[in-house]
Amino acid sequence: MEEKGLALELLSDYKRANKRQFIIIIVILVMWFLTIGYLVYTLNDIGTIETTAQEIQDVDSIDNSNIANGDINGYDKTNKDSN
């Protein structure tokens, strides 16, 4: 078996250490970009409110509705005493 010189052994160790450091830096950068992307997504989603609208065909068919009871501007048509 041939023995490597001290300089070649140190050089191969140096190359392996550099390769490990490069991989670690790439992993950290990917995690950082994913974190920033998620933060931007979350901050853009904070102010949005999803609403669903339901089309009303007949107001009288809605039970206990303020509109069906006539409660508009404080006047309730079901209450006979308020006339």
C-alpha positions in Angstrom: 0.0 0.0 0.0 1.1 3.4 -0.8 1.0 6.0 1.9 -0.3 9.4 1.0 1.7 12.4 2.0 0.6 14.7 4.8 -0.2 17.5 2.3 -2.4 15.2 0.2 -4.2 13.9 3.3 -4.8 17.5 4.5 -6.0 18.5 1.1 -8.6 15.7 0.9 -9.8 16.5 4.4 -10.1 20.2 3.3 -12.1 19.2 0.2 -14.5 17.1 2.3 -15.0 19.8 4.8 -15.7 22.4 2.1 -18.2 20.0 0.5 -20.0 19.6 3.8 -20.1 23.4 4.4 -21.4 24.0 0.9 -24.3 21.5 1.5 -25.1 23.0 4.8 -25.2 26.5 3.3 -27.5 25.4 0.5 -29.8 23.7 3.0 -29.9 26.9 5.2 -30.6 29.1 2.1 -33.5 26.8 1.0 -35.0 26.9 4.5 -34.6 30.7 4.6 -36.3 31.1 1.2 -39.1 28.8 2.3 -39.6 30.8 5.5 -39.6 34.1 3.7 -42.1 32.7 1.1 -44.4 31.4 3.8 -44.2 34.8 5.7 -45.2 36.7 2.5 -48.0 34.2 1.8 -49.3 34.6 5.4 -49.1 38.4 5.4 -50.9 38.6 2.1 -53.6 36.4 3.5 -54.3 38.3 6.7 -56.6 41.0 5.4 -58.7 38.8 3.2 -62.2 37.9 4.3 -64.1 35.2 2.4 -67.8 35.9 2.2 -70.6 33.8 0.7 -73.7 35.5 -0.5 -77.0 33.8 -0.6 -79.6 35.0 -3.0 -82.9 35.6 -1.3 -86.0 35.0 -3.5 -88.8 35.4 -1.0 -88.2 37.4 2.2 -91.3 35.9 4.0 -89.8 32.4 3.7 -87.0 33.3 6.0 -87.9 32.4 9.6 -87.1 35.0 12.3 -85.6 37.5 9.8 -85.5 41.2 10.6 -86.5 41.9 7.0 -89.4 39.4 7.1 -90.6 40.9 10.4 -90.3 44.4 9.0 -87.7 45.5 11.5 -86.3 48.3 9.3 -85.2 51.5 11.1 -86.6 50.3 14.4 -90.2 49.6 13.1 -91.4 46.0 13.7 -94.6 45.2 11.8 -95.3 42.1 13.9 -95.5 44.2 17.0 -99.0 45.7 17.1 -98.2 48.0 20.1 -95.6 50.0 18.2 -98.2 51.6 15.7 
